Amino acid sequence: MKGRYDYKNVEPKWQQSWEDTQLYKSEVINAPKYYVLEMFPYPSGNLHMGHVRNYSLGDVFARYKRMEGYNVLHPMGWDSFGLPAENAAIKHGIHPNSWTWDNIANMRKQFKMLGLSYDWDREVATCHPDYYKWTQWLFLELYKKGLAYKQKANVNWCPSCQTVLANEQVVNGECERCDSEVIDKDLEQWFFKITDYAEELLNDHKLLKNWPDRVKTMQNNWIGRSEGAQIKFKIKDSDEQIEVFTTRPDTIFGATYMVLAPEHPLVKKLVVGTDKEEEVMSFIAKMKEQDEEERTGSDAEKLGVDTGIKAINPLTDEEIPVMIANYVLMGYGTGAIMAVPAHDQRDFEFAKKYDLEIKVVVQGEKELKGADLTEAYTEKGKVVNSDFLNGLSFKEAFTKIVAHLEAEGIGKKEVNYRLRDWLISRQRYWGTPIPMIYCDDCGVVPVPEKDLPVELPTNVKFTGQGQSPLANVEEFVNTTCPKCGKAAKREVDTMDTFVDSSWYYMRYTCPELADKIVDKDRANYWMNVDQYIGGIEHAILHLLYARFFMKFMSDQGLVDYKEPFDNLLTQGMVLLDGAKMSKSKGNIVDPMEILENHGADVARLFILFAAPPERDLDWSDEGVEGAERFLNRVWRLVSEHINDLKVATGDYSLNNKLEKELHRQLHVAIRSVTVDVAERQQFNTAISSIMELVNAAYKYLNEIDSEEVNYSLYREVVETVILLLAPFAPHMTEELWSELGYQESVHLQSWPEYDEEATKKDEITIVVQVNGKVRDKVEVAADIDPEELKRIVKEQDKVQEYLEGKTIIKEIVVPKRLVNIVVK
């Protein structure tokens, strides 16, 4: 054997062997299964360190579970539709199709260089017609059930990406992809009715016991369930009325003005032709320049304008002004509120600024007056100044007012959600075509299932001008109506790429199927995903959509499960000098350079050891070099003793203290690594435990006479190090296993088991105190009798020095820890 780990020869050798023997091929068999999946990547062409971390984490789970005896499914594919490919086409004149497939080929090669244990026979790409045929099929199924619909809506428009964005893709008023300011635009768009599943998406969080609480909280807040009442306020001298949703219908007697969002469709109707029209329209234009945070943030200035219109409070018959204000949005409730400034802080601040009435209708222990308030009283006290509600608690008043509103036909109890339906239309080319046809006689007609897929043509010109290039491909656009056979037009918008990634985990269970989306028996065998791994940034977008799709597919009888992912691990980012790696910042570490200069096992080991999976990891060249030194220490455990190891027998006895301690540390390491990987998912501490076992092996070799080395024990230690390290450093461990004479792959071996009894120390260290101060330490048998312990302690030379000339008052024994001798 060579004296150092020769990664340049060893790693390609075993990668080829794994591929030739199809070591990681997965099939349905009569055995317990384990499905591990990392969020599939966009094929940008080159791996970055975030990829290395994400996919190395998943590979540890896959390899460990295989050694545990599970039938493991560990697939890989490509989230391959999307804007970057189209933007590259516009900028460089490269067709998205060739650009994407070239990138896939390059990244596949790089993944294989990392030694990731994927079943490549299950590879999928969302841009392949065999895949997006079924994305289109799912769209049609949603359409049949009334869950896909088209309507004109005020949408988020990114002027840079030249496309519509879902609410979830707008972060602080900016496009989550390019950071451009998002503007409002009215367009006919396709939506998925995810709101029909809002209650189920919330309630089924109870099934996700192994999801981070942080992710579930983010989803809860995004769905934003609230119970309240829908109330109608008539507009004076008009047939129109304003509908509001409020969680505090008990405060309706304190409503002293109304507020409409600037985007509310009633605004223009109400002010057109009035002397307020110009002022109101100017305010609306100004609001379009503000993002959501500027309008609604806790420190945001409250801005508004009076429409000159009056509404009628249905409980008091009072006329109250209708205002337009920046702090009310169309995206929540009805886009209109009844303002109760005495009991809502935002209303209070607005009322103070614009000198509007503040009427107290809820009292605490002290009597409150509107004129004296310095802030809104938002507690749920007793109702006052509210006619038949006076003296009631919040709960009593809520019940009574809702019953009254329903009896009078002016309101009803209602549950409201912050969640809005999922806008899936995109005005770009490189995406799944929406399988709908427009006929002058028949209207909107779905493409028949037999005609799927509606293939994306390749003869397109890229303009990036806010309209899909498909609109200019006549042979694509012009078709015949499936109903009447007359000339018709195809839909030219494509689907949001999050649609593609909302069901891919199901397709991995049977990717070769041509006649249906999944085989239920195979899907039921492999699902759910036992371990899912990806970034926290997908907590709302991808994970919420994937849950929605899984529930819909379950409702259609495609699979028996309601949730797609049992365990979720959200890994941290890879940083350089404390900042997220970014090409624009010039702080990128190229994984290919690390693979070239240090090898895949070093790259994997460093990135798994440097930080707990859920924490951000700061890149360190010194850490990489440390990982390399450690692997070479492991290599030398074998290479420097290979001849003796090869002839060592399996049976041995423990003949001395050094052998007993090494044997104990062997079982301690197995226990620690098993717990850290299987239960705690703390791979950094698992690797640390392996390092401790390696240190123990070297300590044993250094302290024992070379002629007395127990090579049978030593071989068991070396083999255990290799087995424990195999999920982390798969190439080197495979080579070492082979050098020890084994023919079968190390990754097909059973995970080592520990003996709890063997982890216990035969001897323990007892601290000796005199009058509470440490004076000595003594090694004794772990099961020593307390009286015998006292005798041994008092015989120690140091202790006798402290006891000389003193009287012993008492001797305190803390089992297995210390002896304290109290003297006078």
HELIX and SHEET records of a PDB file:
HELIX    1   1 TYR A    7  THR A   21  1                                  15    
HELIX    2   2 MET A   49  MET A   67  1                                  19    
HELIX    3   3 LEU A   83  HIS A   92  1                                  10    
HELIX    4   4 PRO A   96  MET A  113  1                                  18    
HELIX    5   5 TRP A  120  ARG A  122  5                                   3    
HELIX    6   6 PRO A  129  LYS A  144  1                                  16    
HELIX    7   7 ASN A  167  GLN A  169  5                                   3    
HELIX    8   8 ILE A  194  TYR A  197  5                                   4    
HELIX    9   9 ALA A  198  ASN A  203  1                                   6    
HELIX   10  10 ASP A  204  LEU A  207  5                                   4    
HELIX   11  11 ASP A  213  ILE A  223  1                                  11    
HELIX   12  12 PRO A  249  GLY A  254  5                                   6    
HELIX   13  13 PRO A  265  VAL A  271  1                                   7    
HELIX   14  14 GLU A  277  MET A  287  1                                  11    
HELIX   15  15 GLU A  292  THR A  296  1                                   5    
HELIX   16  16 GLN A  345  TYR A  354  1                                  10    
HELIX   17  17 GLY A  370  ASP A  372  5                                   3    
HELIX   18  18 ASP A  387  LEU A  389  5                                   3    
HELIX   19  19 PHE A  394  GLU A  408  1                                  15    
HELIX   20  20 GLU A  449  ASP A  451  5                                   3    
HELIX   21  21 PRO A  469  ASN A  472  5                                   4    
HELIX   22  22 GLU A  474  VAL A  477  1                                   4    
HELIX   23  23 THR A  497  ASP A  500  1                                   4    
HELIX   24  24 TYR A  504  ARG A  507  1                                   4    
HELIX   25  25 LYS A  520  TRP A  526  1                                   7    
HELIX   26  26 ILE A  536  HIS A  538  5                                   3    
HELIX   27  27 LEU A  541  ASP A  555  1                                  15    
HELIX   28  28 PRO A  591  ASN A  597  1                                   7    
HELIX   29  29 ALA A  600  PHE A  609  1                                  10    
HELIX   30  30 ASP A  621  SER A  639  1                                  19    
HELIX   31  31 ILE A  642  VAL A  647  1                                   6    
HELIX   32  32 LYS A  657  VAL A  675  1                                  19    
HELIX   33  33 ASP A  676  ARG A  680  3                                   5    
HELIX   34  34 PHE A  683  GLU A  703  1                                  21    
HELIX   35  35 SER A  706  GLU A  708  5                                   3    
HELIX   36  36 TYR A  711  LEU A  725  1                                  15    
HELIX   37  37 PRO A  730  GLU A  739  1                                  10    
HELIX   38  38 VAL A  746  LEU A  748  5                                   3    
HELIX   39  39 GLU A  756  THR A  759  5                                   4    
HELIX   40  40 PRO A  786  LYS A  794  1                                   9    
HELIX   41  41 ASP A  797  LEU A  803  1                                   7    
SHEET    1   A 4 ASN A  71  LEU A  73  0                                        
SHEET    2   A 4 LYS A  33  GLU A  38  1                                        
SHEET    3   A 4 VAL A 529  GLY A 535  1                                        
SHEET    4   A 4 PHE A 565  GLN A 571  1                                        
SHEET    1   B 2 GLY A  77  TRP A  78  0                                        
SHEET    2   B 2 VAL A 124  ALA A 125  1                                        
SHEET    1   C 4 THR A 163  LEU A 165  0                                        
SHEET    2   C 4 ALA A 148  CYS A 158 -1                                        
SHEET    3   C 4 ILE A 183  PHE A 192 -1                                        
SHEET    4   C 4 TRP A 422  LEU A 423 -1                                        
SHEET    1   D 2 VAL A 170  VAL A 171  0                                        
SHEET    2   D 2 GLU A 174  CYS A 175 -1                                        
SHEET    1   E 6 GLN A 241  THR A 246  0                                        
SHEET    2   E 6 SER A 226  ILE A 235 -1                                        
SHEET    3   E 6 GLY A 304  ILE A 312 -1                                        
SHEET    4   E 6 GLU A 319  ALA A 325 -1                                        
SHEET    5   E 6 TYR A 257  LEU A 260  1                                        
SHEET    6   E 6 ALA A 336  ALA A 339 -1                                        
SHEET    1   F 3 GLN A 241  THR A 246  0                                        
SHEET    2   F 3 SER A 226  ILE A 235 -1                                        
SHEET    3   F 3 GLY A 411  ASN A 416 -1                                        
SHEET    1   G 2 VAL A 362  GLN A 363  0                                        
SHEET    2   G 2 LYS A 382  VAL A 383 -1                                        
SHEET    1   H 2 SER A 425  ARG A 426  0                                        
SHEET    2   H 2 THR A 494  MET A 495 -1                                        
SHEET    1   I 4 GLY A 443  PRO A 446  0                                        
SHEET    2   I 4 MET A 436  CYS A 439 -1                                        
SHEET    3   I 4 ALA A 487  ARG A 490 -1                                        
SHEET    4   I 4 ASN A 478  THR A 480 -1                                        
SHEET    1   J 3 ALA A 579  LYS A 580  0                                        
SHEET    2   J 3 VAL A 574  LEU A 576 -1                                        
SHEET    3   J 3 LEU A 617  ASP A 618  1                                        
SHEET    1   K 4 LYS A 773  ALA A 781  0                                        
SHEET    2   K 4 GLU A 763  VAL A 770 -1                                        
SHEET    3   K 4 LEU A 818  VAL A 823  1                                        
SHEET    4   K 4 ILE A 808  VAL A 814 -1                                        
END                                                                             
